[in-house]
Amino acid sequence: MLSKNNREILAISLPSIVANITAPLMSMADTAIAGHLGSEKYIAAIAIGASLFNMLYWGFAFLRMGTSGMTAQAFGAKNTDKQTVILLRSLLVAFTIGLAMILLQRPLIHFMVQFMEAKGEVEALVNTYTQICIYGAPAMLGTYALSGWFIGRQNSRRPMYISVAVNLINIALSLTLVYYFHFAMAGIAFGTLIAQWFGLFFGLYFVLTDKLQISKSLLFSIFDLSELKRFFSINTDIFLRTLCLIAVTLWFTRTGAAQGDIMLSVNAILMQFFIIFSYFADGFAYAGEALAGKYCGAKDDASMTQTVRNLFKWGFGIAILFTAVYLIFGSTFVSLLCDNAAVKAQAAEYVVWVALVPIAGISAFIWDGIYIGMTRTRSMLLSMFTAMVVFFIIWYFAFPKWANTALWLAFIAYLAVRGIVLRLLYKSGDR
């Protein structure tokens, strides 16, 4: 029979895994609908547009992570007023950033489209898609804040419900607007936009059911200078950490592209192995955020120690399972994702490297969650920066001599170093 702490971990991690798996369905649904509009240009436009927004919103992921850690600590301290203030402050920041994105949409969209080098009819379709979807920015960022708040309050079911509902509404609306009203690209974009705003209001409905007490003094405390300083300090660290992550990801893609279309395709397919694993690993990282934050706020060191130990048991169990599956069925998965013989042959050579990713990376995922819960974000930034430097050093000395192997070796080292640095900092008393 599972212990209480293990039940707590699973109660948060399992719904989070479901939410993670359903999250990419929005862009997948848009791509599938575009694929039946009669021209490959629609698919290209959706691919570019979705990538642009994914990258843009990725930079503001701190709205979820920072909110989660601070809320979990207030939850552990049983401070309901502070939990309410954190939510209101996070929503205010999210809406402010979202509104700024709308007001600056012309230069922002122009820069993004030019960066992706979209041309001709594809550029026009990308502009149509982005000029509509940009109005969903406040909703998306607000939903980030709500998801972090719910997880901090030990409730990962609500973000799961929101994710599932948003995807179902997006699919239904996009299909209706495209095939019944014949709105083509605009129909796909409006379906996505409406679904995003529904997700926000669905989340706010959950907040209302909690019947929070919001007084005038509580509203003024949103602007408390010391708390604002802490809020922006935590979120700045996470934002800079995310920039390091984006730098590694973009360089990985760029290096693959520099080796030709076949190797670019190989890396794109193999990276799906990492993404699938990350959905499961992130589920346990979210449990780390919620529980580490709760026990940190409650100053319960014994429960914190037990949580860390159990998180790593679950984490390494998942990592070993994924490594075994990838080693045994890796080539089969590649064949399911691709029909090109040259790409399949090249990808088969790197399956062993991909199989090492779960073992190398699980510590980074689990420690990230724990550190977010403890709001030790400066340490997270330090570990990510150190890992990024190691990645580029290995790439510099090993590429192009070792070709694509150098790239995967650098990536595996990058994942491992993140976990090692955070473990050393935790062991040295950074709590």
C-alpha positions as a LaTeX table, in Angstrom:
\begin{tabular}{lrrr}
\hline
Residue & $x$ (\AA) & $y$ (\AA) & $z$ (\AA) \\
\hline
Met1 & 0.00 & 0.00 & 0.00 \\
Leu2 & 1.31 & 3.44 & $-0.92$ \\
Ser3 & 2.32 & 5.87 & 1.81 \\
Lys4 & 0.50 & 9.17 & 2.25 \\
Asn5 & 3.40 & 11.07 & 0.69 \\
Asn6 & 3.45 & 8.82 & $-2.38$ \\
Arg7 & $-0.31$ & 9.27 & $-2.77$ \\
Glu8 & 0.20 & 13.04 & $-2.62$ \\
Ile9 & 2.85 & 12.81 & $-5.34$ \\
Leu10 & 0.63 & 10.74 & $-7.65$ \\
Ala11 & $-2.43$ & 12.92 & $-6.98$ \\
Ile12 & $-0.55$ & 15.89 & $-8.42$ \\
Ser13 & 1.69 & 14.23 & $-11.02$ \\
Leu14 & $-0.87$ & 12.05 & $-12.85$ \\
Pro15 & $-3.32$ & 14.86 & $-13.77$ \\
Ser16 & $-0.31$ & 17.01 & $-14.71$ \\
Ile17 & 0.91 & 14.31 & $-17.09$ \\
Val18 & $-2.53$ & 14.17 & $-18.74$ \\
Ala19 & $-2.54$ & 17.97 & $-19.07$ \\
Asn20 & 0.98 & 17.90 & $-20.57$ \\
Ile21 & $-0.02$ & 15.28 & $-23.12$ \\
Thr22 & $-3.14$ & 17.19 & $-24.21$ \\
Ala23 & $-1.40$ & 20.60 & $-24.37$ \\
Pro24 & 0.16 & 20.10 & $-27.86$ \\
Leu25 & $-3.18$ & 18.97 & $-29.29$ \\
Met26 & $-4.19$ & 22.55 & $-30.10$ \\
Ser27 & $-1.39$ & 23.09 & $-32.61$ \\
Met28 & $-1.76$ & 19.49 & $-33.86$ \\
Ala29 & $-5.47$ & 20.03 & $-34.49$ \\
Asp30 & $-4.80$ & 23.30 & $-36.30$ \\
Thr31 & $-2.18$ & 21.55 & $-38.45$ \\
Ala32 & $-4.54$ & 18.66 & $-39.25$ \\
Ile33 & $-7.33$ & 21.03 & $-40.31$ \\
Ala34 & $-4.92$ & 23.11 & $-42.39$ \\
Gly35 & $-3.76$ & 19.92 & $-44.08$ \\
His36 & $-7.20$ & 19.47 & $-45.62$ \\
Leu37 & $-7.53$ & 22.98 & $-47.09$ \\
Gly38 & $-6.04$ & 21.97 & $-50.43$ \\
Ser39 & $-2.57$ & 23.52 & $-50.28$ \\
Glu40 & 0.66 & 22.78 & $-48.45$ \\
Lys41 & 0.99 & 26.53 & $-47.86$ \\
Tyr42 & $-1.67$ & 26.33 & $-45.14$ \\
Ile43 & 0.31 & 23.65 & $-43.32$ \\
Ala44 & 3.51 & 25.69 & $-43.59$ \\
Ala45 & 1.74 & 28.80 & $-42.31$ \\
Ile46 & 0.26 & 26.97 & $-39.31$ \\
Ala47 & 3.62 & 25.36 & $-38.52$ \\
Ile48 & 5.32 & 28.76 & $-38.53$ \\
Gly49 & 2.53 & 30.57 & $-36.69$ \\
Ala50 & 2.24 & 27.92 & $-33.97$ \\
Ser51 & 6.04 & 27.84 & $-33.54$ \\
Leu52 & 6.15 & 31.62 & $-33.18$ \\
Phe53 & 3.56 & 31.67 & $-30.42$ \\
Asn54 & 5.01 & 28.63 & $-28.66$ \\
Met55 & 8.40 & 30.36 & $-28.53$ \\
Leu56 & 6.85 & 33.67 & $-27.49$ \\
Tyr57 & 4.77 & 32.18 & $-24.65$ \\
Trp58 & 7.63 & 29.94 & $-23.60$ \\
Gly59 & 9.55 & 33.06 & $-22.58$ \\
Phe60 & 6.79 & 33.93 & $-20.10$ \\
Ala61 & 6.56 & 30.50 & $-18.49$ \\
Phe62 & 7.74 & 32.19 & $-15.27$ \\
Leu63 & 4.13 & 33.26 & $-14.75$ \\
Arg64 & 3.28 & 29.63 & $-14.04$ \\
Met65 & 6.44 & 28.52 & $-12.25$ \\
Gly66 & 6.92 & 31.57 & $-10.05$ \\
Thr67 & 3.25 & 31.62 & $-9.07$ \\
Ser68 & 3.33 & 27.91 & $-8.25$ \\
Gly69 & 6.26 & 28.11 & $-5.84$ \\
Met70 & 5.07 & 31.21 & $-3.97$ \\
Thr71 & 1.51 & 29.91 & $-3.70$ \\
Ala72 & 2.66 & 26.51 & $-2.43$ \\
Gln73 & 4.65 & 28.16 & 0.35 \\
Ala74 & 1.67 & 30.32 & 1.36 \\
Phe75 & $-0.51$ & 27.20 & 1.25 \\
Gly76 & 1.91 & 25.35 & 3.53 \\
Ala77 & 1.87 & 28.32 & 5.93 \\
Lys78 & $-1.97$ & 28.27 & 5.78 \\
Asn79 & $-1.98$ & 31.93 & 4.73 \\
Thr80 & $-5.10$ & 32.24 & 2.56 \\
Asp81 & $-4.83$ & 36.01 & 2.16 \\
Lys82 & $-1.30$ & 35.71 & 0.78 \\
Gln83 & $-2.42$ & 33.03 & $-1.68$ \\
Thr84 & $-5.12$ & 35.40 & $-2.93$ \\
Val85 & $-2.70$ & 38.30 & $-3.31$ \\
Ile86 & $-0.23$ & 36.12 & $-5.25$ \\
Leu87 & $-2.98$ & 35.16 & $-7.68$ \\
Leu88 & $-4.16$ & 38.73 & $-8.19$ \\
Arg89 & $-0.61$ & 40.01 & $-8.63$ \\
Ser90 & 0.22 & 37.25 & $-11.13$ \\
Leu91 & $-2.95$ & 37.89 & $-13.14$ \\
Leu92 & $-2.22$ & 41.62 & $-13.18$ \\
Val93 & 1.28 & 41.03 & $-14.55$ \\
Ala94 & $-0.04$ & 38.48 & $-17.06$ \\
Phe95 & $-2.71$ & 40.82 & $-18.39$ \\
Thr96 & $-0.26$ & 43.73 & $-18.55$ \\
Ile97 & 2.22 & 41.71 & $-20.62$ \\
Gly98 & $-0.58$ & 40.37 & $-22.82$ \\
Leu99 & $-1.95$ & 43.87 & $-23.44$ \\
Ala100 & 1.55 & 45.13 & $-24.28$ \\
Met101 & 1.90 & 42.32 & $-26.84$ \\
Ile102 & $-1.37$ & 43.38 & $-28.45$ \\
Leu103 & $-0.37$ & 47.05 & $-28.55$ \\
Leu104 & 3.03 & 46.17 & $-30.03$ \\
Gln105 & 1.68 & 43.51 & $-32.36$ \\
Arg106 & 2.74 & 45.13 & $-35.64$ \\
Pro107 & 6.51 & 45.28 & $-34.97$ \\
Leu108 & 6.34 & 42.06 & $-32.93$ \\
Ile109 & 4.60 & 40.03 & $-35.65$ \\
His110 & 6.75 & 41.59 & $-38.37$ \\
Phe111 & 9.94 & 40.62 & $-36.52$ \\
Met112 & 8.73 & 37.07 & $-35.85$ \\
Val113 & 7.62 & 36.48 & $-39.44$ \\
Gln114 & 10.88 & 37.84 & $-40.84$ \\
Phe115 & 12.86 & 35.72 & $-38.38$ \\
Met116 & 11.14 & 32.58 & $-39.72$ \\
Glu117 & 11.76 & 33.76 & $-43.31$ \\
Ala118 & 8.18 & 33.24 & $-44.47$ \\
Lys119 & 7.66 & 34.46 & $-48.02$ \\
Gly120 & 4.85 & 35.14 & $-50.50$ \\
Glu121 & 1.51 & 33.47 & $-49.88$ \\
Val122 & 2.81 & 31.67 & $-46.79$ \\
Glu123 & 3.79 & 35.02 & $-45.26$ \\
Ala124 & 0.29 & 36.38 & $-45.94$ \\
Leu125 & $-1.31$ & 33.34 & $-44.29$ \\
Val126 & 1.03 & 33.57 & $-41.30$ \\
Asn127 & 0.09 & 37.24 & $-40.89$ \\
Thr128 & $-3.61$ & 36.34 & $-40.96$ \\
Tyr129 & $-3.12$ & 33.66 & $-38.30$ \\
Thr130 & $-0.88$ & 35.71 & $-36.00$ \\
Gln131 & $-2.87$ & 38.94 & $-36.25$ \\
Ile132 & $-5.91$ & 37.11 & $-34.92$ \\
Cys133 & $-4.22$ & 34.83 & $-32.37$ \\
Ile134 & $-2.23$ & 37.69 & $-30.81$ \\
Tyr135 & $-5.46$ & 38.80 & $-29.12$ \\
Gly136 & $-5.33$ & 35.60 & $-27.11$ \\
Ala137 & $-2.09$ & 36.65 & $-25.39$ \\
Pro138 & $-3.74$ & 37.98 & $-22.17$ \\
Ala139 & $-5.83$ & 34.80 & $-21.96$ \\
Met140 & $-2.87$ & 32.47 & $-22.46$ \\
Leu141 & $-0.64$ & 34.28 & $-19.97$ \\
Gly142 & $-3.51$ & 34.57 & $-17.49$ \\
Thr143 & $-4.08$ & 30.83 & $-17.78$ \\
Tyr144 & $-0.38$ & 30.28 & $-17.03$ \\
Ala145 & $-0.81$ & 32.23 & $-13.79$ \\
Leu146 & $-3.98$ & 30.31 & $-12.89$ \\
Ser147 & $-2.35$ & 26.94 & $-13.57$ \\
Gly148 & 0.60 & 27.80 & $-11.33$ \\
Trp149 & $-1.77$ & 28.96 & $-8.60$ \\
Phe150 & $-3.85$ & 25.79 & $-8.75$ \\
Ile151 & $-0.75$ & 23.57 & $-8.62$ \\
Gly152 & 0.59 & 25.60 & $-5.70$ \\
Arg153 & $-2.67$ & 24.87 & $-3.89$ \\
Gln154 & $-2.05$ & 21.14 & $-4.49$ \\
Asn155 & $-4.73$ & 20.85 & $-7.18$ \\
Ser156 & $-3.46$ & 19.72 & $-10.58$ \\
Arg157 & $-6.86$ & 18.45 & $-11.71$ \\
Arg158 & $-8.08$ & 21.93 & $-12.54$ \\
Pro159 & $-5.27$ & 22.68 & $-15.04$ \\
Met160 & $-6.00$ & 19.26 & $-16.56$ \\
Tyr161 & $-9.72$ & 20.08 & $-16.94$ \\
Ile162 & $-8.83$ & 23.44 & $-18.50$ \\
Ser163 & $-6.38$ & 21.88 & $-20.96$ \\
Val164 & $-8.83$ & 19.18 & $-22.09$ \\
Ala165 & $-11.71$ & 21.67 & $-22.42$ \\
Val166 & $-9.63$ & 24.17 & $-24.39$ \\
Asn167 & $-8.53$ & 21.52 & $-26.87$ \\
Leu168 & $-12.03$ & 20.13 & $-27.40$ \\
Ile169 & $-13.48$ & 23.61 & $-27.97$ \\
Asn170 & $-10.64$ & 24.55 & $-30.30$ \\
Ile171 & $-11.21$ & 21.47 & $-32.45$ \\
Ala172 & $-14.99$ & 21.92 & $-32.57$ \\
Leu173 & $-14.88$ & 25.65 & $-33.36$ \\
Ser174 & $-12.08$ & 25.42 & $-35.91$ \\
Leu175 & $-13.84$ & 22.62 & $-37.79$ \\
Thr176 & $-17.11$ & 24.58 & $-37.78$ \\
Leu177 & $-15.56$ & 27.88 & $-38.88$ \\
Val178 & $-13.44$ & 26.26 & $-41.60$ \\
Tyr179 & $-15.83$ & 23.73 & $-43.11$ \\
Tyr180 & $-19.26$ & 25.24 & $-42.39$ \\
Phe181 & $-18.52$ & 28.98 & $-42.64$ \\
His182 & $-15.53$ & 28.58 & $-45.03$ \\
Phe183 & $-13.27$ & 30.97 & $-43.10$ \\
Ala184 & $-10.13$ & 28.98 & $-44.04$ \\
Met185 & $-7.04$ & 30.25 & $-42.16$ \\
Ala186 & $-9.05$ & 32.88 & $-40.28$ \\
Gly187 & $-11.40$ & 30.14 & $-39.08$ \\
Ile188 & $-8.50$ & 28.14 & $-37.60$ \\
Ala189 & $-7.17$ & 31.26 & $-35.88$ \\
Phe190 & $-10.54$ & 32.32 & $-34.46$ \\
Gly191 & $-11.16$ & 28.78 & $-33.18$ \\
Thr192 & $-7.84$ & 28.92 & $-31.32$ \\
Leu193 & $-8.49$ & 32.44 & $-30.03$ \\
Ile194 & $-11.95$ & 31.68 & $-28.65$ \\
Ala195 & $-10.71$ & 28.46 & $-27.03$ \\
Gln196 & $-7.90$ & 30.37 & $-25.30$ \\
Trp197 & $-10.30$ & 32.88 & $-23.78$ \\
Phe198 & $-12.64$ & 30.08 & $-22.75$ \\
Gly199 & $-9.71$ & 28.49 & $-20.92$ \\
Leu200 & $-9.10$ & 31.69 & $-18.98$ \\
Phe201 & $-12.74$ & 32.12 & $-17.97$ \\
Phe202 & $-13.03$ & 28.44 & $-17.09$ \\
Gly203 & $-10.05$ & 28.87 & $-14.77$ \\
Leu204 & $-11.55$ & 32.02 & $-13.24$ \\
Tyr205 & $-14.77$ & 30.11 & $-12.63$ \\
Phe206 & $-12.78$ & 27.61 & $-10.56$ \\
Val207 & $-11.32$ & 30.51 & $-8.59$ \\
Leu208 & $-14.81$ & 31.88 & $-7.88$ \\
Thr209 & $-15.91$ & 28.49 & $-6.53$ \\
Asp210 & $-13.20$ & 28.83 & $-3.87$ \\
Lys211 & $-15.07$ & 31.89 & $-2.54$ \\
Leu212 & $-11.97$ & 33.91 & $-1.76$ \\
Gln213 & $-12.39$ & 36.92 & 0.51 \\
Ile214 & $-11.03$ & 40.00 & $-1.29$ \\
Ser215 & $-11.01$ & 43.14 & 0.84 \\
Lys216 & $-9.87$ & 46.64 & $-0.10$ \\
Ser217 & $-6.73$ & 46.28 & 2.04 \\
Leu218 & $-5.97$ & 43.01 & 0.29 \\
Leu219 & $-6.14$ & 44.72 & $-3.09$ \\
Phe220 & $-3.70$ & 47.41 & $-1.94$ \\
Ser221 & $-1.27$ & 44.73 & $-0.74$ \\
Ile222 & $-0.83$ & 43.65 & $-4.37$ \\
Phe223 & 1.49 & 46.65 & $-4.67$ \\
Asp224 & 3.47 & 45.97 & $-1.48$ \\
Leu225 & 7.02 & 46.95 & $-2.45$ \\
Ser226 & 8.85 & 44.17 & $-0.62$ \\
Glu227 & 6.56 & 41.49 & $-2.08$ \\
Leu228 & 6.75 & 43.04 & $-5.54$ \\
Lys229 & 10.53 & 42.99 & $-5.31$ \\
Arg230 & 10.47 & 39.30 & $-4.36$ \\
Phe231 & 7.92 & 38.54 & $-7.10$ \\
Phe232 & 9.99 & 40.15 & $-9.84$ \\
Ser233 & 13.28 & 38.78 & $-8.49$ \\
Ile234 & 11.95 & 35.21 & $-8.65$ \\
Asn235 & 10.38 & 35.67 & $-12.05$ \\
Thr236 & 13.43 & 37.45 & $-13.51$ \\
Asp237 & 15.60 & 34.47 & $-12.54$ \\
Ile238 & 13.14 & 32.09 & $-14.21$ \\
Phe239 & 12.92 & 34.29 & $-17.30$ \\
Leu240 & 16.72 & 34.38 & $-17.69$ \\
Arg241 & 16.83 & 30.63 & $-17.10$ \\
Thr242 & 14.28 & 30.19 & $-19.89$ \\
Leu243 & 16.43 & 32.29 & $-22.23$ \\
Cys244 & 19.34 & 29.90 & $-21.60$ \\
Leu245 & 17.03 & 26.99 & $-22.38$ \\
Ile246 & 15.85 & 28.65 & $-25.59$ \\
Ala247 & 19.48 & 29.32 & $-26.61$ \\
Val248 & 20.35 & 25.61 & $-26.32$ \\
Thr249 & 17.18 & 24.56 & $-28.15$ \\
Leu250 & 17.67 & 27.00 & $-31.02$ \\
Trp251 & 21.35 & 26.09 & $-31.39$ \\
Phe252 & 20.48 & 22.40 & $-31.39$ \\
Thr253 & 18.01 & 23.00 & $-34.24$ \\
Arg254 & 20.38 & 25.31 & $-36.09$ \\
Thr255 & 23.25 & 22.79 & $-35.94$ \\
Gly256 & 20.96 & 20.08 & $-37.24$ \\
Ala257 & 19.89 & 22.31 & $-40.13$ \\
Ala258 & 23.53 & 23.09 & $-40.96$ \\
Gln259 & 24.11 & 19.37 & $-41.57$ \\
Gly260 & 21.43 & 19.20 & $-44.26$ \\
Asp261 & 17.74 & 18.36 & $-44.55$ \\
Ile262 & 18.18 & 14.68 & $-43.69$ \\
Met263 & 19.98 & 15.34 & $-40.40$ \\
Leu264 & 17.57 & 18.15 & $-39.56$ \\
Ser265 & 14.71 & 15.68 & $-40.01$ \\
Val266 & 16.55 & 13.03 & $-37.98$ \\
Asn267 & 17.03 & 15.37 & $-35.02$ \\
Ala268 & 13.44 & 16.64 & $-35.26$ \\
Ile269 & 12.14 & 13.05 & $-35.05$ \\
Leu270 & 14.52 & 12.01 & $-32.26$ \\
Met271 & 13.65 & 15.12 & $-30.27$ \\
Gln272 & 10.08 & 13.78 & $-30.10$ \\
Phe273 & 11.47 & 11.00 & $-27.87$ \\
Phe274 & 12.71 & 13.65 & $-25.43$ \\
Ile275 & 9.44 & 15.61 & $-25.60$ \\
Ile276 & 7.33 & 12.52 & $-24.83$ \\
Phe277 & 9.57 & 11.69 & $-21.86$ \\
Ser278 & 9.40 & 15.31 & $-20.66$ \\
Tyr279 & 5.59 & 15.14 & $-20.42$ \\
Phe280 & 5.93 & 12.42 & $-17.78$ \\
Ala281 & 8.99 & 13.88 & $-16.04$ \\
Asp282 & 7.32 & 17.29 & $-15.80$ \\
Gly283 & 4.35 & 15.68 & $-14.06$ \\
Phe284 & 6.60 & 14.67 & $-11.17$ \\
Ala285 & 8.38 & 18.04 & $-11.33$ \\
Tyr286 & 4.99 & 19.73 & $-10.79$ \\
Ala287 & 4.44 & 17.47 & $-7.79$ \\
Gly288 & 7.83 & 18.68 & $-6.55$ \\
Glu289 & 6.74 & 22.31 & $-6.95$ \\
Ala290 & 3.54 & 21.81 & $-4.99$ \\
Leu291 & 4.81 & 19.58 & $-2.20$ \\
Ala292 & 8.25 & 21.14 & $-1.70$ \\
Gly293 & 6.61 & 24.55 & $-1.55$ \\
Lys294 & 3.98 & 23.35 & 0.90 \\
Tyr295 & 6.49 & 21.76 & 3.27 \\
Cys296 & 8.87 & 24.68 & 2.91 \\
Gly297 & 6.07 & 27.08 & 3.88 \\
Ala298 & 5.05 & 24.82 & 6.77 \\
Lys299 & 8.73 & 24.49 & 7.83 \\
Asp300 & 8.28 & 20.71 & 7.88 \\
Asp301 & 11.81 & 19.44 & 7.17 \\
Ala302 & 10.96 & 15.78 & 7.76 \\
Ser303 & 8.19 & 15.78 & 5.16 \\
Met304 & 10.40 & 17.74 & 2.78 \\
Thr305 & 13.14 & 15.11 & 3.03 \\
Gln306 & 10.64 & 12.29 & 2.50 \\
Thr307 & 9.13 & 14.07 & $-0.51$ \\
Val308 & 12.53 & 14.57 & $-2.16$ \\
Arg309 & 13.39 & 10.90 & $-1.62$ \\
Asn310 & 10.08 & 9.63 & $-3.00$ \\
Leu311 & 10.12 & 12.00 & $-5.98$ \\
Phe312 & 13.46 & 10.59 & $-7.05$ \\
Lys313 & 12.24 & 7.02 & $-6.63$ \\
Trp314 & 9.32 & 7.72 & $-8.97$ \\
Gly315 & 11.48 & 9.81 & $-11.28$ \\
Phe316 & 14.23 & 7.23 & $-11.77$ \\
Gly317 & 11.61 & 4.51 & $-12.15$ \\
Ile318 & 10.06 & 6.44 & $-15.04$ \\
Ala319 & 13.50 & 7.22 & $-16.52$ \\
Ile320 & 14.60 & 3.56 & $-16.47$ \\
Leu321 & 11.31 & 2.52 & $-18.08$ \\
Phe322 & 11.67 & 5.06 & $-20.89$ \\
Thr323 & 15.32 & 4.13 & $-21.46$ \\
Ala324 & 14.40 & 0.45 & $-21.78$ \\
Val325 & 11.49 & 1.18 & $-24.12$ \\
Tyr326 & 13.62 & 3.43 & $-26.33$ \\
Leu327 & 16.43 & 0.87 & $-26.53$ \\
Ile328 & 14.03 & $-1.95$ & $-27.46$ \\
Phe329 & 11.47 & $-0.12$ & $-29.59$ \\
Gly330 & 13.35 & 3.02 & $-30.67$ \\
Ser331 & 13.73 & 2.01 & $-34.31$ \\
Thr332 & 10.05 & 1.00 & $-34.44$ \\
Phe333 & 9.01 & 4.42 & $-33.16$ \\
Val334 & 11.16 & 6.09 & $-35.79$ \\
Ser335 & 9.42 & 4.05 & $-38.50$ \\
Leu336 & 6.03 & 5.16 & $-37.16$ \\
Leu337 & 7.06 & 8.80 & $-37.40$ \\
Cys338 & 8.77 & 8.68 & $-40.79$ \\
Asp339 & 8.64 & 6.79 & $-44.11$ \\
Asn340 & 11.86 & 8.18 & $-45.60$ \\
Ala341 & 14.44 & 5.37 & $-45.81$ \\
Ala342 & 17.47 & 7.68 & $-45.56$ \\
Val343 & 16.09 & 9.45 & $-42.49$ \\
Lys344 & 15.16 & 6.15 & $-40.78$ \\
Ala345 & 18.63 & 4.73 & $-41.43$ \\
Gln346 & 20.37 & 7.79 & $-39.98$ \\
Ala347 & 18.00 & 8.01 & $-37.01$ \\
Ala348 & 18.63 & 4.37 & $-36.09$ \\
Glu349 & 22.29 & 5.24 & $-35.48$ \\
Tyr350 & 21.35 & 7.74 & $-32.75$ \\
Val351 & 18.64 & 5.79 & $-30.89$ \\
Val352 & 21.20 & 4.69 & $-28.27$ \\
Trp353 & 22.04 & 8.32 & $-27.54$ \\
Val354 & 18.38 & 9.25 & $-27.24$ \\
Ala355 & 17.85 & 6.33 & $-24.86$ \\
Leu356 & 20.39 & 7.92 & $-22.49$ \\
Val357 & 18.41 & 11.16 & $-22.29$ \\
Pro358 & 15.86 & 10.01 & $-19.64$ \\
Ile359 & 18.58 & 8.76 & $-17.27$ \\
Ala360 & 20.71 & 11.87 & $-17.81$ \\
Gly361 & 17.83 & 14.31 & $-17.55$ \\
Ile362 & 15.49 & 13.07 & $-14.83$ \\
Ser363 & 17.45 & 14.71 & $-11.99$ \\
Ala364 & 17.22 & 18.10 & $-13.70$ \\
Phe365 & 13.43 & 17.79 & $-13.99$ \\
Ile366 & 12.89 & 16.69 & $-10.38$ \\
Trp367 & 15.30 & 19.23 & $-8.87$ \\
Asp368 & 13.77 & 22.02 & $-10.96$ \\
Gly369 & 10.38 & 21.24 & $-9.45$ \\
Ile370 & 11.77 & 21.12 & $-5.91$ \\
Tyr371 & 13.67 & 24.38 & $-6.34$ \\
Ile372 & 10.64 & 26.13 & $-7.82$ \\
Gly373 & 8.66 & 25.05 & $-4.76$ \\
Met374 & 11.38 & 26.44 & $-2.49$ \\
Thr375 & 11.55 & 29.57 & $-4.75$ \\
Arg376 & 15.36 & 29.12 & $-4.95$ \\
Thr377 & 15.29 & 30.43 & $-8.50$ \\
Arg378 & 18.77 & 31.98 & $-8.46$ \\
Ser379 & 20.20 & 28.49 & $-8.01$ \\
Met380 & 18.09 & 27.28 & $-10.92$ \\
Leu381 & 19.48 & 30.06 & $-13.09$ \\
Leu382 & 23.04 & 29.19 & $-12.02$ \\
Ser383 & 22.57 & 25.52 & $-12.88$ \\
Met384 & 21.00 & 26.30 & $-16.26$ \\
Phe385 & 23.74 & 28.80 & $-17.15$ \\
Thr386 & 26.46 & 26.32 & $-16.15$ \\
Ala387 & 24.80 & 23.56 & $-18.19$ \\
Met388 & 24.43 & 25.88 & $-21.19$ \\
Val389 & 28.16 & 26.74 & $-21.05$ \\
Val390 & 29.04 & 23.02 & $-20.90$ \\
Phe391 & 26.78 & 22.39 & $-23.90$ \\
Phe392 & 28.50 & 25.02 & $-26.02$ \\
Ile393 & 32.02 & 23.97 & $-24.91$ \\
Ile394 & 31.41 & 20.36 & $-25.91$ \\
Trp395 & 29.81 & 21.45 & $-29.18$ \\
Tyr396 & 32.73 & 23.79 & $-29.95$ \\
Phe397 & 35.44 & 21.17 & $-29.46$ \\
Ala398 & 33.60 & 18.11 & $-30.80$ \\
Phe399 & 31.69 & 19.54 & $-33.79$ \\
Pro400 & 32.07 & 19.00 & $-36.72$ \\
Lys401 & 34.67 & 16.26 & $-36.05$ \\
Trp402 & 32.11 & 13.98 & $-34.39$ \\
Ala403 & 29.24 & 15.37 & $-36.50$ \\
Asn404 & 25.76 & 14.83 & $-35.07$ \\
Thr405 & 27.08 & 12.62 & $-32.26$ \\
Ala406 & 28.75 & 15.72 & $-30.81$ \\
Leu407 & 25.40 & 17.48 & $-30.71$ \\
Trp408 & 23.68 & 14.69 & $-28.78$ \\
Leu409 & 26.67 & 14.27 & $-26.47$ \\
Ala410 & 26.52 & 17.99 & $-25.68$ \\
Phe411 & 22.76 & 17.79 & $-25.07$ \\
Ile412 & 23.06 & 14.80 & $-22.72$ \\
Ala413 & 25.86 & 16.54 & $-20.79$ \\
Tyr414 & 23.74 & 19.69 & $-20.58$ \\
Leu415 & 20.87 & 17.75 & $-18.98$ \\
Ala416 & 23.14 & 15.89 & $-16.56$ \\
Val417 & 25.04 & 19.00 & $-15.44$ \\
Arg418 & 21.80 & 20.79 & $-14.53$ \\
Gly419 & 20.87 & 17.98 & $-12.16$ \\
Ile420 & 24.37 & 17.67 & $-10.70$ \\
Val421 & 24.69 & 21.39 & $-9.94$ \\
Leu422 & 21.28 & 21.56 & $-8.25$ \\
Arg423 & 22.08 & 18.46 & $-6.19$ \\
Leu424 & 25.34 & 20.00 & $-4.99$ \\
Leu425 & 23.64 & 23.27 & $-4.09$ \\
Tyr426 & 20.91 & 21.44 & $-2.18$ \\
Lys427 & 23.47 & 19.31 & $-0.36$ \\
Ser428 & 25.48 & 22.40 & 0.57 \\
Gly429 & 22.50 & 23.85 & 2.41 \\
Asp430 & 20.87 & 26.05 & $-0.25$ \\
Arg431 & 17.32 & 25.63 & 1.07 \\
\hline
\end{tabular}
